[in-house]
Amino acid sequence: MMNVMIGRYVPGNSVIHRMDPRAKLLLMFIYVTIVFLANNSITYAILTIFALVLLLLLQVPLSFVIKGLRPILWLVLFTFLLHVFMTKEGAVLYQMGELAIYEEGVRKGIFISLRFLLFIVMTTWLTISTTPVEVTDAVESLFGPLKRVRVPVHELALMMSISLRFIPTLMEETEKIMKAQAARGVDFYGGSFGERIKAMTALLVPLFIHSFKRAEELAIAMEARGYRGGEGRTKYRLLTWGWADTCLLASSVIVTILLLLLRS
């Protein structure tokens, strides 16, 4: 669990690291939206290649990223198997008694699981190259006009950035609690299904207690430092938009046009 990359920032000096966080956030929103335009092998191949190019520009080893994504691969596999066995359309590829696998089920399973994986990859791409503070500034800047209708933009951005920041911390605490409970004789992997559920209680209870305690400590620390929300606050780091940011968004527009032209 300590290898999970979602929410973890990796320091670097790549082109992506130096870009304006607003451009990266906009690209992620655009990418997540246009993924739903893909409906055939060519369009999904374009999206996959585009995601791989963005990962290569991070100058982070792909093996390092794949290792970080490994804990969520079982969700991708579950999504694939769910569509394979639940979709009853197209030609029958394999049948054993009442169990049958259909061509459309395999096709949907591959496409939907790939779509889910691309979502995770793009979220990871953003958090690897962008600090939580930069994410907060980007969200606050992009949604700044909503302040006119009394939407607490700064508070919402801060909540999102804190959530991303504490995902790796939560995974690390989960790992520590599992090792501590295993040292006390708790078996998380053996026994019947009911015994495993009971063993998970020994993990979830202290994990929730630690999470609430950490949240309370964070709130007290923020109040002790005089935090009063976004009203009247100034920024030490100013966001600057460059030519690389424009090129990044232009590439997403090109990919969007290609998907519209090539989709079935």
C-alpha positions as a printed NumPy array, in Angstrom:
array([[  0.   ,   0.   ,   0.   ],
       [  2.924,   2.339,   0.571],
       [  3.655,   2.069,  -3.163],
       [  0.346,   3.7  ,  -4.188],
       [  1.142,   6.702,  -6.409],
       [ -2.236,   8.462,  -6.312],
       [ -1.88 ,  11.693,  -4.365],
       [  1.904,  11.434,  -4.124],
       [  4.141,  14.215,  -5.438],
       [  7.501,  13.246,  -6.955],
       [  9.952,  16.197,  -7.11 ],
       [ 11.511,  16.808, -10.493],
       [ 12.607,  19.39 , -13.041],
       [ 10.833,  18.113, -16.138],
       [  8.822,  20.224, -18.556],
       [  5.602,  19.003, -16.939],
       [  6.834,  19.874, -13.435],
       [  7.589,  23.442, -14.522],
       [  4.222,  24.027, -16.199],
       [  1.431,  26.145, -14.803],
       [ -0.76 ,  23.938, -12.552],
       [ -3.866,  25.485, -14.146],
       [ -2.862,  24.053, -17.535],
       [ -2.285,  20.602, -16.05 ],
       [ -5.591,  20.7  , -14.197],
       [ -7.459,  21.804, -17.33 ],
       [ -5.775,  19.058, -19.346],
       [ -6.851,  16.44 , -16.822],
       [-10.463,  17.675, -16.918],
       [-10.446,  17.677, -20.725],
       [ -8.882,  14.21 , -20.885],
       [-11.366,  12.713, -18.417],
       [-14.181,  14.193, -20.505],
       [-12.98 ,  13.092, -23.937],
       [-12.326,   9.54 , -22.732],
       [-16.073,   8.995, -23.085],
       [-15.8  ,   9.859, -26.802],
       [-13.687,   6.772, -27.456],
       [-15.686,   3.775, -28.646],
       [-13.313,   1.742, -30.838],
       [ -9.771,   0.42 , -30.909],
       [ -8.291,   3.394, -32.787],
       [ -9.682,   6.043, -30.436],
       [ -8.598,   4.129, -27.335],
       [ -5.144,   3.678, -28.874],
       [ -4.874,   7.455, -29.391],
       [ -5.826,   8.115, -25.762],
       [ -3.359,   5.507, -24.506],
       [ -0.486,   6.876, -26.606],
       [ -1.269,  10.424, -25.463],
       [ -1.212,   9.319, -21.803],
       [  2.09 ,   7.461, -22.312],
       [  3.675,  10.545, -23.921],
       [  2.61 ,  12.661, -20.94 ],
       [  4.108,  10.099, -18.559],
       [  7.385,  10.055, -20.503],
       [  7.58 ,  13.855, -20.319],
       [  7.554,  13.559, -16.528],
       [ 11.013,  11.946, -16.744],
       [  9.888,   9.421, -14.127],
       [ 10.619,   5.741, -14.873],
       [  7.524,   3.961, -16.184],
       [  8.379,   0.98 , -13.981],
       [  8.089,   3.281, -10.967],
       [  4.628,   4.434, -12.07 ],
       [  3.463,   0.895, -12.894],
       [  4.612,  -0.299,  -9.485],
       [  2.579,   2.497,  -7.895],
       [ -0.515,   1.55 ,  -9.899],
       [ -0.26 ,  -2.145,  -9.068],
       [ -2.508,  -2.017,  -5.951],
       [ -5.491,  -0.804,  -8.027],
       [ -5.04 ,  -3.289, -10.863],
       [ -7.375,  -5.737,  -9.1  ],
       [-10.158,  -3.148,  -9.506],
       [ -9.4  ,  -3.006, -13.225],
       [ -9.505,  -6.804, -13.387],
       [-12.795,  -6.89 , -11.469],
       [-14.291,  -4.354, -13.901],
       [-13.172,  -6.482, -16.851],
       [-14.592,  -9.727, -15.428],
       [-17.863,  -8.02 , -14.481],
       [-18.527,  -7.007, -18.085],
       [-17.304, -10.327, -19.484],
       [-19.772, -12.378, -17.45 ],
       [-22.686,  -9.91 , -17.312],
       [-22.908,  -8.788, -20.953],
       [-24.955, -11.195, -23.097],
       [-24.527,  -9.688, -26.564],
       [-22.749, -10.747, -29.738],
       [-21.374, -14.115, -30.739],
       [-20.6  , -16.771, -28.128],
       [-16.846, -17.202, -27.712],
       [-16.875, -19.849, -24.97 ],
       [-19.587, -21.798, -23.195],
       [-19.503, -24.295, -20.356],
       [-22.949, -25.266, -19.142],
       [-24.855, -22.147, -18.121],
       [-21.697, -20.049, -18.206],
       [-21.11 , -18.292, -21.527],
       [-18.67 , -15.603, -22.641],
       [-19.828, -13.336, -25.439],
       [-17.809, -11.296, -27.903],
       [-19.453,  -7.991, -26.911],
       [-18.767,  -8.762, -23.241],
       [-15.042,  -9.146, -23.875],
       [-15.026,  -5.982, -26.003],
       [-16.839,  -3.911, -23.38 ],
       [-14.701,  -5.383, -20.626],
       [-11.486,  -4.32 , -22.35 ],
       [-12.714,  -0.828, -23.229],
       [-14.325,  -0.01 , -19.86 ],
       [-11.415,  -1.354, -17.805],
       [ -8.979,   0.569, -20.036],
       [-11.072,   3.71 , -19.551],
       [-10.937,   3.254, -15.783],
       [ -7.177,   2.705, -15.931],
       [ -6.695,   5.873, -17.995],
       [ -8.645,   7.84 , -15.376],
       [ -6.252,   6.641, -12.676],
       [ -3.18 ,   7.278, -14.847],
       [ -4.159,  10.889, -15.542],
       [ -4.931,  11.565, -11.877],
       [ -1.56 ,  10.082, -10.976],
       [  0.124,  12.165, -13.686],
       [ -1.295,  15.334, -12.146],
       [ -0.355,  14.534,  -8.555],
       [  3.156,  13.328,  -9.453],
       [  4.013,  16.636, -11.138],
       [  2.009,  19.065,  -8.978],
       [  2.296,  19.808,  -5.274],
       [ -0.9  ,  20.04 ,  -3.168],
       [ -0.295,  23.791,  -2.764],
       [ -0.153,  24.243,  -6.553],
       [ -3.351,  22.213,  -6.965],
       [ -5.074,  24.474,  -4.432],
       [ -3.889,  27.631,  -6.22 ],
       [ -4.959,  26.259,  -9.611],
       [ -8.444,  25.275,  -8.458],
       [ -8.927,  28.588,  -6.695],
       [ -7.783,  30.521,  -9.783],
       [ -9.922,  28.558, -12.263],
       [-13.074,  28.688, -10.149],
       [-12.44 ,  32.199,  -8.832],
       [-15.455,  33.741, -10.645],
       [-17.765,  31.559,  -8.518],
       [-16.821,  33.677,  -5.498],
       [-19.245,  36.287,  -6.796],
       [-22.13 ,  33.939,  -6.044],
       [-20.718,  33.187,  -2.57 ],
       [-19.233,  29.789,  -3.392],
       [-16.381,  29.037,  -0.92 ],
       [-13.854,  28.321,  -3.665],
       [-10.755,  28.592,  -1.477],
       [-12.129,  26.266,   1.197],
       [-13.212,  23.677,  -1.384],
       [ -9.821,  23.815,  -3.101],
       [ -8.058,  23.439,   0.233],
       [-10.193,  20.421,   1.143],
       [ -9.387,  18.749,  -2.183],
       [ -5.664,  19.389,  -1.858],
       [ -5.578,  18.087,   1.735],
       [ -7.438,  14.948,   0.621],
       [ -4.869,  14.281,  -2.119],
       [ -1.998,  15.032,   0.254],
       [ -3.109,  12.526,   2.89 ],
       [ -3.801,   9.564,   0.585],
       [ -0.166,   8.322,   0.83 ],
       [ -0.172,   9.021,   4.584],
       [ -3.353,   6.989,   5.012],
       [ -1.854,   4.099,   3.052],
       [  1.289,   4.233,   5.18 ],
       [ -0.735,   4.133,   8.391],
       [ -2.764,   1.204,   7.031],
       [  0.468,  -0.691,   6.373],
       [  1.761,   0.002,   9.881],
       [ -1.499,  -1.069,  11.539],
       [ -1.616,  -4.291,   9.488],
       [  1.937,  -5.181,  10.533],
       [  1.209,  -4.347,  14.181],
       [ -1.968,  -6.449,  14.208],
       [ -0.22 ,  -9.313,  12.388],
       [  2.461,  -9.265,  15.086],
       [ -0.361,  -9.72 ,  17.637],
       [ -1.659, -12.803,  15.824],
       [ -4.317, -11.338,  13.528],
       [ -4.524, -13.232,  10.233],
       [ -5.852, -11.063,   7.39 ],
       [ -5.453, -13.681,   4.667],
       [ -6.307, -17.029,   6.243],
       [ -9.524, -18.603,   7.547],
       [-13.068, -18.393,   6.27 ],
       [-14.708, -15.329,   4.749],
       [-16.394, -14.463,   8.064],
       [-13.082, -14.713,   9.941],
       [-11.443, -12.394,   7.407],
       [-14.224,  -9.831,   7.849],
       [-13.759, -10.038,  11.608],
       [-10.006,  -9.568,  11.176],
       [-10.627,  -6.446,   9.102],
       [-12.32 ,  -4.904,  12.143],
       [ -8.951,  -4.937,  13.881],
       [ -7.658,  -2.846,  10.981],
       [-10.54 ,  -0.46 ,  10.327],
       [-11.224,   0.634,  13.919],
       [ -7.698,   1.937,  14.702],
       [ -7.456,   3.347,  11.16 ],
       [-10.588,   5.464,  11.65 ],
       [ -9.394,   6.572,  15.077],
       [ -6.027,   7.637,  13.648],
       [ -7.737,   9.469,  10.766],
       [-10.046,  11.47 ,  13.038],
       [ -7.175,  12.232,  15.391],
       [ -5.017,  13.475,  12.529],
       [ -7.882,  15.625,  11.205],
       [ -8.368,  17.176,  14.65 ],
       [ -4.639,  17.881,  14.994],
       [ -4.586,  19.503,  11.554],
       [ -7.589,  21.711,  12.409],
       [ -5.986,  22.826,  15.684],
       [ -2.689,  23.572,  13.926],
       [ -4.465,  25.677,  11.28 ],
       [ -6.395,  27.633,  13.909],
       [ -3.21 ,  28.189,  15.941],
       [ -1.586,  29.719,  12.86 ],
       [ -4.497,  32.091,  12.342],
       [ -6.136,  30.451,   9.338],
       [ -9.41 ,  32.205,   8.524],
       [-10.232,  31.11 ,   4.971],
       [ -9.507,  32.744,   1.641],
       [-10.872,  36.224,   2.287],
       [ -8.078,  38.81 ,   2.252],
       [ -5.295,  36.263,   1.809],
       [ -2.281,  37.006,  -0.406],
       [ -0.072,  34.518,  -2.266],
       [  3.668,  34.041,  -1.996],
       [  3.906,  32.132,  -5.294],
       [  2.215,  33.648,  -8.351],
       [  1.058,  31.472, -11.239],
       [  2.545,  32.283, -14.658],
       [  1.201,  30.991, -17.976],
       [  3.853,  30.094, -20.591],
       [  4.1  ,  28.82 , -24.141],
       [  4.454,  25.235, -22.925],
       [  1.068,  25.496, -21.2  ],
       [ -0.55 ,  26.705, -24.406],
       [  1.039,  23.834, -26.36 ],
       [ -0.217,  21.358, -23.764],
       [ -3.81 ,  22.497, -24.111],
       [ -3.465,  22.699, -27.902],
       [ -2.408,  19.04 , -27.944],
       [ -5.539,  18.111, -25.99 ],
       [ -7.675,  19.977, -28.538],
       [ -5.973,  18.054, -31.374],
       [ -6.653,  14.75 , -29.607],
       [-10.292,  15.757, -29.106],
       [-10.695,  16.507, -32.83 ],
       [ -9.114,  13.175, -33.751],
       [-11.508,  11.324, -31.446],
       [-14.506,  13.084, -32.963],
       [-13.356,  12.191, -36.476],
       [-12.372,   8.569, -35.797],
       [-15.049,   7.398, -33.359],
       [-17.571,   4.9  , -34.702]])
